[in-house]
């Protein structure tokens, strides 16, 4: 089975492919124009020097802007050096068709290869300079058509073919480069949206936990505060009642402590269906495709059993996000005889420390053993599985908080 690469790896591959496609386009323009310069090597030396400089500077600056459009994540800083290079490349790209036109006879038509330089330069500026793309393309087409017309007029050729070739070359080059850059921009925006969705999912879970903790602690602490004030006033007037109030305060404090521990460690009632749905949503936000399977008639579970299985879903989901580079995951909940089997798997193994002996899956395994079930995990080269088995109708003892605040079963 071929395992798909994780989303970040696919995004890096797309970035490299887009960058090399743009640079290949630069090379495709450079080579034929360089060959054209070679075939006209018998021209005057000043003309050859001007054309060679225009070719090298235009292609080099175009490559710089193309790299900036993808690899640098934005337009390059317009320093003095960049502005000078930009001006020289623009001037060279526009001067080259004018200077090269006399090298072509009227029968051969306009100097089409040299009109590729303003086309390439315009497309690169449109992609990576940060200037308005449509306006840049239109301005480049107009300038290229003007350069072609000037060259044709200088060489005594027909002006219209040169204008058409120059405008068409710029339009085609801008369309090709814009398509590549647009596709990359969409992928980059999708990646940013995926990251924001994951952060929003985490923030939502924190808000839910904070609200639940506030609901538990707020009422209990308010009652404790009122009863403490009452006990303080009764110490001298009615010592027996003050003692009773203090004992009630102690009971309320222990109850609040127990409820807080239940929230913190996930001991409160958990809807397993909701937990699986949340896990699917969180994994999707992290770029992991999650498939779920279950029986047509979902097994009936005791609340405590549902709570334990929900904790497995949470722990396994956290491990996938924190400790693996998975692209695909699966969750299966089926009846297996008198037991219920929960399987969570992903296509990238966890790091060896993900299921440490002091907590995590190891800690849950102890609780499953005490409940009459089992929790195991298996690490392969391209797969990690967590399997939880638990009796469907056997309630699991809830933790009891002792007087010293420690949780026991």
SVG drawing of the C-alpha trace seen along z (x, -y; Angstrom):
<svg xmlns="http://www.w3.org/2000/svg" viewBox="-29 -54 62 67">
<polyline fill="none" stroke="black" stroke-width="0.4" points="0.0,0.0 1.3,-3.4 1.1,-5.9 0.4,-9.4 2.8,-12.0 1.7,-14.3 0.2,-17.6 3.2,-19.7 5.4,-17.5 3.1,-17.7 3.0,-21.5 6.8,-21.6 6.8,-19.4 4.3,-21.8 6.4,-24.8 9.5,-23.2 7.7,-22.1 6.2,-25.7 9.6,-27.3 11.4,-25.0 8.6,-25.4 9.1,-29.2 12.8,-28.9 12.4,-26.5 10.3,-29.1 13.1,-31.6 15.5,-29.1 13.2,-28.3 13.3,-32.0 17.0,-32.4 18.2,-29.6 16.5,-30.5 17.4,-34.2 21.0,-33.2 21.1,-31.0 19.7,-33.9 22.5,-36.1 25.0,-33.4 23.6,-33.2 24.1,-37.0 27.6,-37.0 28.8,-38.7 27.0,-42.0 28.8,-45.0 30.5,-44.5 28.6,-47.3 25.3,-45.8 26.3,-42.4 27.4,-43.8 24.1,-45.6 22.0,-42.6 24.1,-40.2 23.8,-42.6 20.1,-42.9 19.7,-39.1 21.7,-38.4 20.3,-41.2 16.6,-40.6 16.8,-36.8 18.7,-37.2 16.3,-39.8 13.3,-37.9 14.6,-34.8 15.1,-36.9 11.4,-38.0 10.2,-34.4 12.1,-33.0 10.7,-35.7 7.1,-34.9 7.4,-31.4 10.4,-30.7 10.6,-34.0 6.9,-34.1 6.5,-37.7 8.0,-40.5 11.7,-41.2 12.6,-44.4 12.9,-47.3 16.4,-48.3 18.5,-50.6 20.3,-47.7 17.0,-46.0 15.6,-49.2 18.8,-49.7 18.7,-46.1 14.9,-46.5 15.5,-49.7 18.4,-48.1 16.5,-45.0 13.4,-46.9 15.5,-49.2 17.4,-46.3 14.3,-44.2 12.7,-47.2 15.9,-48.3 16.8,-44.8 14.0,-44.5 14.9,-48.0 18.6,-47.3 18.1,-43.8 15.5,-44.8 18.1,-45.9 19.6,-42.4 16.5,-41.0 15.4,-41.5 11.9,-42.6 11.1,-39.1 11.9,-37.5 9.5,-39.7 10.0,-41.4 12.7,-40.2 10.3,-37.9 12.9,-36.2 14.0,-39.5 10.4,-40.4 10.4,-37.4 12.6,-39.5 10.0,-42.1 7.4,-39.3 9.5,-37.3 10.4,-40.4 6.8,-41.5 5.6,-38.1 8.3,-37.9 7.5,-41.4 3.8,-40.6 4.5,-37.4 7.0,-38.6 7.3,-42.3 4.1,-43.0 2.8,-45.5 -0.8,-45.1 -0.7,-42.1 -3.3,-43.1 -2.0,-46.6 1.6,-45.3 0.6,-42.9 -1.3,-45.6 1.6,-48.1 4.1,-45.4 2.0,-44.5 1.8,-48.2 5.5,-48.7 6.5,-45.5 4.2,-46.5 5.8,-49.9 9.3,-48.5 8.4,-46.2 6.9,-49.0 10.0,-51.2 12.3,-48.4 10.2,-47.7 10.1,-51.4 13.9,-51.6 14.5,-48.6 12.0,-49.7 9.7,-46.8 5.9,-46.6 4.9,-47.9 1.6,-46.0 3.2,-42.4 5.8,-43.7 3.0,-45.2 0.9,-42.0 3.9,-39.8 5.0,-41.9 1.5,-42.2 0.8,-38.5 4.1,-37.4 3.5,-39.4 0.0,-38.2 0.9,-34.5 3.9,-34.8 1.8,-36.6 -1.0,-34.0 1.4,-31.0 3.2,-32.5 0.0,-33.8 -1.5,-30.3 1.5,-28.8 1.7,-31.5 -2.1,-31.5 -2.1,-27.7 0.7,-28.1 -1.1,-31.0 -4.3,-29.0 -2.3,-26.1 -0.5,-28.4 -3.7,-30.1 -5.3,-26.6 -2.4,-25.7 -2.7,-28.8 -6.5,-28.2 -5.7,-24.7 -3.4,-25.9 -5.9,-28.5 -8.6,-25.9 -6.4,-23.7 -5.7,-26.6 -9.4,-27.4 -10.2,-23.8 -7.7,-23.9 -8.9,-27.3 -12.5,-26.0 -11.6,-23.0 -9.8,-25.3 -12.9,-27.6 -15.1,-24.6 -12.9,-23.3 -12.7,-26.8 -16.5,-27.2 -17.0,-23.8 -14.5,-24.5 -16.1,-27.8 -19.5,-26.2 -18.1,-23.8 -15.8,-26.1 -17.9,-29.3 -20.9,-28.0 -18.9,-25.9 -16.5,-28.7 -19.3,-31.2 -21.1,-28.9 -17.8,-28.2 -17.2,-31.9 -20.7,-32.6 -20.5,-29.7 -17.1,-30.8 -18.4,-34.3 -21.3,-32.7 -19.1,-30.3 -16.8,-33.2 -19.8,-35.1 -21.0,-32.0 -17.8,-31.1 -18.6,-32.9 -22.4,-33.1 -23.1,-29.4 -19.9,-27.3 -21.7,-24.1 -23.4,-25.5 -20.1,-27.1 -18.5,-23.6 -21.3,-22.2 -20.8,-25.0 -17.1,-24.3 -17.7,-20.6 -20.1,-21.5 -17.5,-23.8 -15.0,-21.0 -17.5,-18.7 -18.1,-21.3 -14.4,-21.9 -13.8,-18.2 -16.7,-17.9 -15.4,-20.8 -12.0,-19.2 -13.4,-15.9 -15.4,-17.7 -12.3,-19.6 -10.3,-16.4 -13.1,-14.9 -13.0,-17.7 -9.2,-17.9 -8.7,-14.2 -11.8,-13.6 -13.7,-11.5 -17.0,-13.3 -19.6,-11.7 -18.3,-11.5 -20.4,-11.0 -18.3,-8.6 -20.0,-9.6 -19.2,-13.2 -15.6,-12.4 -15.2,-10.5 -16.7,-13.4 -14.4,-15.9 -11.4,-13.7 -12.3,-13.5 -12.7,-17.3 -9.4,-18.0 -7.4,-15.6 -8.9,-17.1 -7.8,-20.5 -4.3,-19.1 -4.3,-17.9 -5.0,-14.2 -7.8,-12.4 -9.7,-10.3 -12.1,-7.5 -14.6,-6.2 -16.4,-2.8 -19.0,-1.4 -21.7,1.2 -25.1,0.3 -26.5,0.7 -24.0,-1.0 -23.3,1.0 -24.9,-0.2 -22.3,-1.2 -22.4,-1.8 -21.5,-5.5 -18.2,-4.5 -17.2,-2.3 -18.1,-5.1 -16.0,-7.4 -12.9,-5.2 -13.2,-4.7 -13.6,-8.4 -10.3,-9.0 -8.6,-6.6 -10.0,-8.6 -8.6,-11.8 -5.2,-10.3 -4.7,-8.6 -5.8,-11.8 -3.3,-13.9 -0.5,-11.4 -1.2,-11.5 -1.1,-15.3 2.0,-15.7 4.1,-12.7 3.5,-11.6 3.5,-12.8 0.4,-10.9 -1.7,-11.7 -4.4,-9.2 -6.1,-7.8 -9.0,-5.5 -11.4,-4.9 -13.4,-1.7 -16.0,-1.0 -17.6,2.5 -19.0,5.2 -16.8,8.2 -18.9,10.8 -19.7,9.5 -17.1,6.8 -16.7,3.6 -13.5,3.0 -12.2,-0.4 -9.4,-0.6 -7.5,-3.8 -4.8,-3.7 -2.7,-6.0 -0.2,-5.6 2.9,-7.0 4.4,-5.4 4.7,-7.4 8.0,-8.4 9.2,-5.9 8.5,-8.4 4.8,-8.9 3.5,-6.1 5.8,-6.6 5.6,-4.2 4.7,-6.9 1.4,-8.1 -0.5,-8.4 -1.4,-5.1 0.4,-3.2 -1.7,-5.0 -4.9,-4.2 -3.9,-0.6 -3.8,-0.2 -7.3,-1.7 -8.6,0.7 -7.1,3.7 -8.8,2.6 -12.1,2.4 -11.8,5.9 -10.7,4.8 -7.4,4.3 -5.6,1.6 -2.7,2.4 -0.8,0.7 1.4,1.9 4.0,-0.1 5.0,1.0 7.1,-0.6 4.1,-2.4 1.3,-1.9 0.5,-2.5 -2.6,-0.9 -4.3,-1.3 -6.8,1.3 -9.1,1.0 -11.3,3.9 -14.0,3.4 -17.1,5.2 -20.1,3.2 -22.4,3.6 -19.9,3.7 -19.7,0.4 -16.3,-0.9 -15.7,-2.1 -15.4,-5.9 -12.4,-7.3 -12.8,-8.2 -11.1,-11.2 -9.6,-10.4 -9.3,-12.9 -5.8,-13.7 -6.9,-14.6 -5.5,-11.5 -7.6,-9.7 -8.1,-5.9 -10.4,-3.2"/>
</svg>
